[in-house]
């Protein structure tokens, strides 16, 4: 095993805080990982990792070695990517927001896999906050304005949004014809570690964004629950149009105040500040940008 491989394994152990998870990510036996660390520490004559029954932590020397490994591996991958940009290979771990994955990624994924047959793609689906480093994820795809300033966002699209409610709700509360009437209505709140607590409704009025305070007594923390609550008549919601196109077409949801729509919702690929993009991550993000551009121009 060469020293660059040792560095790659050590970095993965440090980021995953686990020998087992690092071995799983790299598709090598756990014993190989354990023996590599022993040989590395023996050669450097210093302890790099502290092992407990539950977790692996870096020593002060291990932290220094980790930072140096990141720099060296980044330079190596950047140099190689100059020659391998047309043929990236290796493991790529991404995490996608559920409805974005369903509508914009999974139906077209065979195109990406055909273009880059030597990339082994691992996909997770979540609405929750992801710790990219600890969970070994290369990038995530999310919609909304992110609160976490430790991540770098690559804008991919602006999704038109709509304000909607169910016929059952309208029968009970009436059909608002002006945003001033929303004081007599109720909305459904959305809570997320990534995007905070969203309760007010936003509208574009004569080119300016206006926020309207609307009462709410129901909060949810997933996109499916948010739409589901609206379908059962529990309140008004604002969502990207693509998410409720079928419901609007079949009359299960009704668009409200179409002359003053919500502002468009940004969709972004997110990476860590320290991350030097691998060629695998770069081509995946470029492919996502293609997909959203195609959707917006179709």
Kinemage of the C-alpha trace (Angstrom):
@kinemage 1
@onewidth
@group {chain A} dominant
@subgroup {mainchain}
@vectorlist {calphas} color= white
{ca unk a 1} P 0.000 0.000 0.000
{ca unk a 2} L 1.545 3.347 -1.046
{ca unk a 3} L 1.619 6.440 1.128
{ca unk a 4} L -1.125 8.211 -0.791
{ca unk a 5} L -3.466 5.288 -0.105
{ca unk a 6} L -2.482 5.442 3.560
{ca unk a 7} L -3.354 9.131 3.630
{ca unk a 8} L -6.731 8.500 1.969
{ca unk a 9} L -7.574 5.811 4.504
{ca unk a 10} L -6.414 7.918 7.443
{ca unk a 11} L -8.474 10.923 6.271
{ca unk a 12} L -11.585 8.776 5.918
{ca unk a 13} L -11.112 7.317 9.413
{ca unk a 14} L -10.643 10.802 10.863
{ca unk a 15} L -13.731 12.159 9.116
{ca unk a 16} L -15.941 9.199 9.956
{ca unk a 17} L -14.555 8.762 13.498
{ca unk a 18} L -14.743 5.040 12.877
{ca unk a 19} L -12.534 2.288 11.463
{ca unk a 20} L -15.563 0.271 10.411
{ca unk a 21} L -17.349 3.100 8.597
{ca unk a 22} L -14.137 4.104 6.830
{ca unk a 23} L -13.589 0.512 5.700
{ca unk a 24} L -17.187 0.310 4.436
{ca unk a 25} L -16.824 3.584 2.512
{ca unk a 26} L -13.583 2.470 0.872
{ca unk a 27} L -14.696 -1.139 0.290
{ca unk a 28} L -11.700 -2.659 2.040
{ca unk a 29} L -11.535 -5.054 5.004
{ca unk a 30} L -11.582 -3.498 8.477
{ca unk a 31} L -8.451 -5.448 9.327
{ca unk a 32} L -6.625 -3.707 6.474
{ca unk a 33} L -7.629 -0.323 7.891
{ca unk a 34} L -6.536 -1.264 11.408
{ca unk a 35} L -3.175 -2.646 10.275
{ca unk a 36} L -2.524 0.386 8.089
{ca unk a 37} L -2.972 2.746 11.043
{ca unk a 38} L -0.648 0.634 13.196
{ca unk a 39} L 2.053 0.689 10.509
{ca unk a 40} L 1.573 4.416 9.911
{ca unk a 41} L 1.858 5.275 13.606
{ca unk a 42} L 4.890 3.026 13.955
{ca unk a 43} L 6.634 4.648 11.008
{ca unk a 44} L 5.862 8.178 12.258
{ca unk a 45} L 6.685 7.161 15.834
{ca unk a 46} L 3.617 8.981 17.155
{ca unk a 47} L 0.019 8.220 18.050
{ca unk a 48} L -2.441 9.733 15.567
{ca unk a 49} L -5.754 8.317 16.785
{ca unk a 50} L -7.301 7.636 20.182
{ca unk a 51} L -9.600 4.589 20.100
{ca unk a 52} L -12.538 4.025 22.429
{ca unk a 53} L -15.262 1.418 22.256
{ca unk a 54} L -17.618 3.934 20.617
{ca unk a 55} L -15.518 6.470 18.761
{ca unk a 56} L -12.171 7.268 17.213
{ca unk a 57} L -10.705 10.728 17.890
{ca unk a 58} L -7.583 12.408 16.549
{ca unk a 59} L -4.713 13.328 18.824
{ca unk a 60} L -3.085 16.741 18.457
{ca unk a 61} L -0.481 15.123 16.191
{ca unk a 62} L -3.268 13.355 14.316
{ca unk a 63} L -5.050 16.672 13.674
{ca unk a 64} L -1.860 18.161 12.225
{ca unk a 65} L -1.266 15.083 10.060
{ca unk a 66} L -4.919 15.176 8.916
{ca unk a 67} L -4.633 18.791 7.739
{ca unk a 68} L -1.394 18.029 5.890
{ca unk a 69} L -2.979 14.966 4.262
{ca unk a 70} L -5.929 17.065 3.091
{ca unk a 71} L -3.589 19.523 1.422
{ca unk a 72} L -1.453 16.838 -0.244
{ca unk a 73} L -4.419 14.767 -1.437
{ca unk a 74} L -6.162 17.871 -2.726
{ca unk a 75} L -3.114 18.830 -4.768
{ca unk a 76} L -2.787 15.273 -6.087
{ca unk a 77} L -6.437 15.009 -7.084
{ca unk a 78} L -6.412 18.459 -8.655
{ca unk a 79} L -3.362 17.504 -10.718
{ca unk a 80} L -4.840 14.179 -11.783
{ca unk a 81} L -8.212 15.760 -12.602
{ca unk a 82} L -6.484 17.782 -15.317
{ca unk a 83} L -5.880 14.508 -17.140
{ca unk a 84} L -8.856 12.487 -15.907
{ca unk a 85} L -11.641 15.064 -16.226
{ca unk a 86} L -13.173 13.103 -19.086
{ca unk a 87} L -13.064 9.837 -17.195
{ca unk a 88} L -13.641 10.379 -13.447
{ca unk a 89} L -13.797 7.261 -11.313
{ca unk a 90} L -14.301 6.139 -7.728
{ca unk a 91} L -16.871 6.476 -4.959
{ca unk a 92} L -19.216 9.487 -4.920
{ca unk a 93} L -21.589 9.912 -1.954
{ca unk a 94} L -24.418 12.422 -2.327
{ca unk a 95} L -27.508 13.266 -0.295
{ca unk a 96} L -30.655 14.580 -1.966
{ca unk a 97} L -33.820 16.239 -0.720
{ca unk a 98} L -36.631 13.749 -1.322
{ca unk a 99} L -38.922 15.550 -3.758
{ca unk a 100} L -35.987 16.953 -5.737
{ca unk a 101} L -34.605 13.428 -6.082
{ca unk a 102} L -37.994 12.092 -7.168
{ca unk a 103} L -38.649 14.734 -9.829
{ca unk a 104} L -35.252 15.818 -11.143
{ca unk a 105} L -32.636 13.152 -10.413
{ca unk a 106} L -33.861 9.557 -10.295
{ca unk a 107} L -35.875 9.578 -13.567
{ca unk a 108} L -32.745 10.653 -15.479
{ca unk a 109} L -29.989 8.976 -13.481
{ca unk a 110} L -29.279 6.416 -16.200
{ca unk a 111} L -27.896 9.301 -18.289
{ca unk a 112} L -25.331 10.149 -15.614
{ca unk a 113} L -24.375 6.508 -15.061
{ca unk a 114} L -23.933 5.994 -18.813
{ca unk a 115} L -21.707 9.062 -19.121
{ca unk a 116} L -19.545 8.119 -16.127
{ca unk a 117} L -19.562 4.317 -15.831
{ca unk a 118} L -16.518 4.242 -13.524
{ca unk a 119} L -18.168 6.341 -10.811
{ca unk a 120} L -19.754 4.300 -8.034
{ca unk a 121} L -22.645 6.450 -6.832
{ca unk a 122} L -24.127 6.177 -3.327
{ca unk a 123} L -27.356 8.184 -2.890
{ca unk a 124} L -29.084 9.041 0.373
{ca unk a 125} L -32.401 10.883 0.672
{ca unk a 126} L -33.121 13.279 3.552
{ca unk a 127} L -34.722 16.578 4.519
{ca unk a 128} L -32.566 16.794 7.664
{ca unk a 129} L -29.317 18.649 8.219
{ca unk a 130} L -26.352 16.608 7.004
{ca unk a 131} L -22.867 16.820 8.486
{ca unk a 132} L -20.946 16.254 5.279
{ca unk a 133} L -17.607 15.516 6.927
{ca unk a 134} L -18.787 13.159 9.672
{ca unk a 135} L -21.153 11.290 7.357
{ca unk a 136} L -18.652 11.049 4.515
{ca unk a 137} L -20.894 12.853 2.004
{ca unk a 138} L -19.386 14.717 -0.951
{ca unk a 139} L -22.307 17.046 -1.690
{ca unk a 140} L -25.991 17.542 -0.937
{ca unk a 141} L -28.886 18.883 -3.010
{ca unk a 142} L -31.346 21.155 -1.214
{ca unk a 143} L -34.067 23.712 -1.937
{ca unk a 144} L -34.425 26.900 0.112
{ca unk a 145} L -32.164 29.531 1.652
{ca unk a 146} L -29.685 27.720 3.863
{ca unk a 147} L -28.888 29.041 7.351
{ca unk a 148} L -25.618 27.120 7.792
{ca unk a 149} L -22.824 29.491 6.741
{ca unk a 150} L -20.181 26.744 7.011
{ca unk a 151} L -21.331 25.322 3.664
{ca unk a 152} L -20.686 26.590 0.152
{ca unk a 153} L -23.737 26.735 -2.131
{ca unk a 154} L -23.576 26.238 -5.899
{ca unk a 155} L -26.846 27.721 -7.258
{ca unk a 156} L -28.591 25.391 -9.707
{ca unk a 157} L -32.058 26.835 -10.297
{ca unk a 158} L -34.855 29.113 -9.139
{ca unk a 159} L -38.109 27.206 -8.766
{ca unk a 160} L -41.432 29.047 -9.264
{ca unk a 161} L -43.643 28.727 -6.179
{ca unk a 162} L -47.381 28.825 -5.583
{ca unk a 163} L -49.674 29.547 -2.650
{ca unk a 164} L -52.238 26.750 -2.304
{ca unk a 165} L -54.982 25.340 -0.119
{ca unk a 166} L -57.447 22.492 -0.458
{ca unk a 167} L -61.128 22.853 -1.463
{ca unk a 168} L -62.036 21.711 2.058
{ca unk a 169} L -60.021 24.558 3.546
{ca unk a 170} L -61.525 27.121 1.157
{ca unk a 171} L -65.041 25.958 2.002
{ca unk a 172} L -64.281 26.585 5.661
{ca unk a 173} L -62.264 29.821 5.524
{ca unk a 174} L -63.232 31.309 2.180
{ca unk a 175} L -61.156 32.219 -0.881
{ca unk a 176} L -58.821 35.172 -0.196
{ca unk a 177} L -58.697 37.744 -2.987
{ca unk a 178} L -56.081 40.011 -1.396
{ca unk a 179} L -53.128 39.393 0.907
{ca unk a 180} L -54.742 41.706 3.492
{ca unk a 181} L -57.460 39.082 3.993
{ca unk a 182} L -54.936 36.452 5.137
{ca unk a 183} L -55.190 37.695 8.729
{ca unk a 184} L -58.394 35.650 8.944
{ca unk a 185} L -56.726 32.499 7.609
{ca unk a 186} L -54.259 29.890 8.937
{ca unk a 187} L -51.039 28.525 7.519
{ca unk a 188} L -48.980 25.392 8.167
{ca unk a 189} L -45.555 25.992 9.707
{ca unk a 190} L -42.378 24.282 8.541
{ca unk a 191} L -39.511 23.578 10.947
{ca unk a 192} L -36.063 22.564 9.773
{ca unk a 193} L -32.554 22.631 11.273
{ca unk a 194} L -31.285 23.692 7.859
{ca unk a 195} L -33.802 26.442 7.099
{ca unk a 196} L -35.190 27.445 10.495
{ca unk a 197} L -38.839 27.968 11.409
{ca unk a 198} L -40.971 29.136 8.494
{ca unk a 199} L -44.439 30.371 9.437
{ca unk a 200} L -45.069 33.618 7.555
{ca unk a 201} L -46.077 33.728 3.901
{ca unk a 202} L -44.085 35.677 1.305
{ca unk a 203} L -45.498 37.376 -1.794
{ca unk a 204} L -44.140 39.427 -4.691
{ca unk a 205} L -46.142 42.667 -4.852
{ca unk a 206} L -45.239 45.053 -7.660
{ca unk a 207} L -41.746 43.587 -7.838
{ca unk a 208} L -41.123 43.781 -4.084
{ca unk a 209} L -41.154 40.879 -1.640
{ca unk a 210} L -43.717 41.301 1.130
{ca unk a 211} L -44.015 39.096 4.196
{ca unk a 212} L -47.435 38.457 5.699
{ca unk a 213} L -47.920 37.127 9.221
{ca unk a 214} L -50.538 34.363 9.200
{ca unk a 215} L -51.610 32.435 12.326
{ca unk a 216} L -50.562 28.785 12.632
{ca unk a 217} L -50.919 26.048 15.224
{ca unk a 218} L -49.450 23.153 13.214
{ca unk a 219} L -45.759 22.639 12.467
{ca unk a 220} L -44.202 19.841 10.393
{ca unk a 221} L -40.612 18.955 9.502
{ca unk a 222} L -40.827 17.229 6.112
{ca unk a 223} L -41.930 18.233 2.625
{ca unk a 224} L -44.367 15.325 2.356
{ca unk a 225} L -46.048 16.195 5.662
{ca unk a 226} L -46.232 19.849 4.619
{ca unk a 227} L -48.138 19.054 1.418
{ca unk a 228} L -50.147 16.308 3.115
{ca unk a 229} L -51.387 18.675 5.803
{ca unk a 230} L -52.583 21.116 3.145
{ca unk a 231} L -54.397 18.343 1.267
{ca unk a 232} L -56.394 17.496 4.392
{ca unk a 233} L -57.521 21.113 4.759
{ca unk a 234} L -55.343 22.145 7.708
{ca unk a 235} L -53.979 25.373 6.255
{ca unk a 236} L -52.347 27.350 3.474
{ca unk a 237} L -48.864 26.449 2.235
{ca unk a 238} L -46.342 27.836 -0.231
{ca unk a 239} L -44.397 25.271 -2.250
{ca unk a 240} L -42.524 24.951 -5.545
{ca unk a 241} L -45.077 24.454 -8.311
{ca unk a 242} L -43.506 21.204 -9.536
{ca unk a 243} L -44.275 19.593 -6.174
{ca unk a 244} L -48.045 20.058 -6.480
{ca unk a 245} L -48.640 20.059 -10.245
{ca unk a 246} L -50.745 16.898 -10.132
{ca unk a 247} L -52.784 18.114 -7.173
{ca unk a 248} L -53.495 21.406 -8.943
{ca unk a 249} L -54.402 19.648 -12.195
{ca unk a 250} L -56.914 17.368 -10.428
{ca unk a 251} L -58.388 20.060 -8.187
{ca unk a 252} L -57.093 18.583 -4.933
{ca unk a 253} L -55.345 21.894 -4.281
{ca unk a 254} L -56.344 25.373 -5.443
{ca unk a 255} L -53.869 28.145 -6.243
{ca unk a 256} L -54.458 31.287 -4.180
{ca unk a 257} L -53.575 34.865 -5.087
{ca unk a 258} L -51.843 34.000 -8.393
{ca unk a 259} L -51.348 37.694 -9.197
{ca unk a 260} L -48.976 37.977 -6.212
{ca unk a 261} L -47.001 34.719 -6.265
{ca unk a 262} L -44.310 33.773 -3.720
{ca unk a 263} L -40.695 34.514 -4.658
{ca unk a 264} L -38.911 31.723 -6.503
{ca unk a 265} L -37.150 29.129 -4.328
{ca unk a 266} L -33.396 28.602 -4.876
{ca unk a 267} L -32.072 25.084 -5.448
{ca unk a 268} L -28.395 24.524 -4.646
{ca unk a 269} L -25.689 21.910 -4.404
{ca unk a 270} L -23.875 22.284 -1.084
{ca unk a 271} L -20.258 21.464 -0.195
{ca unk a 272} L -17.977 22.197 2.763
{ca unk a 273} L -15.704 25.239 2.770
{ca unk a 274} L -12.566 23.138 3.065
{ca unk a 275} L -13.468 20.791 0.265
{ca unk a 276} L -11.407 20.689 -2.923
{ca unk a 277} L -13.903 19.385 -5.426
{ca unk a 278} L -12.994 16.016 -6.864
{ca unk a 279} L -13.624 15.420 -10.559
{ca unk a 280} L -16.425 13.037 -9.496
{ca unk a 281} L -18.211 15.719 -7.495
{ca unk a 282} L -17.620 18.336 -10.175
{ca unk a 283} L -19.185 16.303 -13.001
{ca unk a 284} L -22.165 15.363 -10.829
{ca unk a 285} L -22.867 19.016 -9.983
{ca unk a 286} L -22.461 19.961 -13.647
{ca unk a 287} L -24.927 17.227 -14.557
{ca unk a 288} L -27.423 18.497 -11.966
{ca unk a 289} L -27.118 21.977 -13.441
{ca unk a 290} L -27.908 20.532 -16.878
{ca unk a 291} L -30.969 18.754 -15.521
{ca unk a 292} L -32.437 21.857 -13.883
{ca unk a 293} L -31.645 24.020 -16.906
{ca unk a 294} L -33.401 21.506 -19.152
{ca unk a 295} L -36.446 21.508 -16.875
{ca unk a 296} L -36.638 25.308 -16.761
{ca unk a 297} L -36.344 25.682 -20.536
{ca unk a 298} L -38.562 22.757 -21.517
